[in-house]
Amino acid sequence: MSLYYICIVKEERNYTQMRKGVLEMCILSVISGNEVYTSDILKTLKDADLVVVEGTIYPLLSRLKNEGVLSYRWEESLSGPPRKYYRLTEVGENLLGTLRNTWLALTSSVNQIMNQKKSTDENDH
């Protein structure tokens, strides 16, 4: 197995792990303040290049509902079966606030380190 192949596989794996780590926060953010149908969540994530397949999102929505983070209501549809619309509970809104604050602090710290390293590298040349 070539070193190039190992690097590519590791890069893809790292990207996938990072994306999974922020997916829950992104889903909660999409739902926040609204009642949202699953296809709208998927479209928003895909538009932001967080490509997610339905098989990934349904178990996550189910887990969040079971944890009391989400609730839903059914609505009849003229073009097919009834639709499930999700919204955040108070617990979900609080969780999103915590995740958002954690994310902002984390990205600020990472950016500081990355920019410091970049600036050091530029000064070395």
Sequence and secondary structure as in RCSB ss.txt:
>XXXX:A:sequence
MSLYYICIVKEERNYTQMRKGVLEMCILSVISGNEVYTSDILKTLKDADLVVVEGTIYPLLSRLKNEGVLSYRWE
ESLSGPPRKYYRLTEVGENLLGTLRNTWLALTSSVNQIMNQKKSTDENDH
>XXXX:A:secstr
  HHHHHHHHHHHHHHHHHHHHHHHHHHHHHTTS EEHHHHHHHHHHTT    HHHHHHHHHHHHHTTSEEEEEE
EETTEEEEEEEEE HHHHHHHHHHHHHHHHHHHHHHHHHHHHHHHHHHH 
